[in-house]
């Protein structure tokens, strides 16, 4: 019970802290003040914003089966809360294919977005669903290939294997163990932005413009959660996971804080870089994914194969 | 192989929509993501401005002209002043002419910065949006210093300007010019040369020279399409004959229109530096009393190079204390006319970018 409470408190505090820091950093970058009203220096602004959105009724017009797909979308997404790899004590279930769960999830999400859009029945919603799906499909292939690059080192696709093959120091992280692994990490991050339509790959704003109030609040939460989930997967696969120095290994709370710290730092870096760029069109995003990310990921995989073969011959 | 044929769908955007730069309606026929036909409906913000002017005394007409385009209000005042001064035969003192040029060029820079804001917003480039707004504040501060208000200045008068420039104004103008020059360099690095932005703007929404000439397009949009016309150079008015500057041109696409505006800001800075360093001494207005204006019977048509193109004003006087008839020719009305040709074959996602690149002012078009 104490552990659960500590887990929830840390998660909420780090979330609020992340939103505060990211909004302040981006505001500073854009020569404006940023959140400054609610709490010390606007620290509790994310809470105030979510309360404000939730007290407004969402005037989203559900038609036909769209409510079904809307509920299914969020059920798919938030069911992953049970398998978040936040430390050795938090991996409740770890199969030999655990790492593929977020990839599978993204496919399901894109399908439900498509069916949700079609069921809405307006031109914008249909286009929105089609855009989301084409974007997700384009991002899935390079993400999978980049994941295979990392699997060379871990020799398995479970969270424990992915994390266990790395060390505490960055030198022993998968991302920095070779040039192809580093390339794979970049591809994996970009693919995630494409799959989940996260800024600056956030090409579809039409679905947002039809929502308001608590529906919009839930939609924003889902988007931020997707971003968090993908960053967490990236950290566990490529950036050292929850590996602490030997002295602290196995201390669940320390592992949790360490992983969350890295995840939010990664999210912050991505957001700051993203805000400096305009948003491309959907065809440009899919082109980028098929014509740049996919060949690069294949190149990284082949390069990794050759390196492993040569090192096996020498070793 | 037989291709699947589907019916076109009709999409109505507006009167208010985040794609649109103002309150008007776009009716689009869509084939998937592609626009196959489009028409614009305007008139939703019609205020009867031209008629309202004729109900007020001459001095008040400048207040109404301010509201023609609140973003660059100076140009509305300027064109009415020129028309009335022609009818009344008022000679504007050289000092007032210089001050008018300074205010016009500052308004041009300010409006072009706002253009960057709208274009950046259409591409979701938030950084540039905030930077351009921050720098535009410096220009609005200058307007406040000299006219007392940031918008709707009501500063020009028949025969001159309302007040003389204050001490330190010239130095501040020169400082702002240096800052804007520096910032433009910064914008180029972070936005104008950004590869994603170039992909979204090069070759998109191209207005050919023929189309521009066909619909009578003027201003930066026309110059971007290769129609090198600028009234400040072709038919100089109000002292522009004594300044030297270039007419920039570009490709007719979104990127070309943006580049023309960037270069125009630099040319405006060049003009400002020439003018402010040699502001003549003397009177700032030929007529001291606001109500002393007597406009004899007659009519005149004046036109100036406003920020969006040629802004014309036709004034008829019956010799009374009110104008008989006032009519404007606004550049935005012309730009709206080319939308039906321009939108065909465009992707729906490009629509907000192209509309932002045209720099439409619905206030000016609807009047």
HADDOCK unambig.tbl for C-alpha pairs under 7 A between the chains (distance, minus, plus):
assign (segid A and resid 30 and name CA) (segid B and resid 127 and name CA) 5.14 0.50 0.50
assign (segid A and resid 30 and name CA) (segid B and resid 130 and name CA) 5.76 0.50 0.50
assign (segid A and resid 30 and name CA) (segid B and resid 131 and name CA) 6.60 0.50 0.50
assign (segid A and resid 31 and name CA) (segid B and resid 130 and name CA) 6.79 0.50 0.50
assign (segid A and resid 31 and name CA) (segid B and resid 131 and name CA) 6.79 0.50 0.50
assign (segid A and resid 275 and name CA) (segid B and resid 125 and name CA) 6.93 0.50 0.50
assign (segid A and resid 275 and name CA) (segid B and resid 126 and name CA) 6.53 0.50 0.50
assign (segid A and resid 275 and name CA) (segid B and resid 127 and name CA) 6.68 0.50 0.50
assign (segid A and resid 276 and name CA) (segid B and resid 125 and name CA) 6.76 0.50 0.50
assign (segid A and resid 276 and name CA) (segid B and resid 127 and name CA) 5.92 0.50 0.50
assign (segid A and resid 277 and name CA) (segid B and resid 125 and name CA) 5.73 0.50 0.50
assign (segid A and resid 278 and name CA) (segid B and resid 123 and name CA) 5.30 0.50 0.50
assign (segid A and resid 278 and name CA) (segid B and resid 124 and name CA) 5.27 0.50 0.50
assign (segid A and resid 278 and name CA) (segid B and resid 125 and name CA) 4.21 0.50 0.50
assign (segid A and resid 278 and name CA) (segid B and resid 196 and name CA) 6.35 0.50 0.50
assign (segid A and resid 278 and name CA) (segid B and resid 197 and name CA) 6.08 0.50 0.50
assign (segid A and resid 279 and name CA) (segid B and resid 123 and name CA) 5.74 0.50 0.50
assign (segid A and resid 279 and name CA) (segid B and resid 124 and name CA) 5.73 0.50 0.50
assign (segid A and resid 279 and name CA) (segid B and resid 125 and name CA) 6.98 0.50 0.50
assign (segid A and resid 280 and name CA) (segid B and resid 196 and name CA) 6.06 0.50 0.50
assign (segid A and resid 280 and name CA) (segid B and resid 200 and name CA) 6.72 0.50 0.50
assign (segid A and resid 281 and name CA) (segid B and resid 349 and name CA) 6.55 0.50 0.50
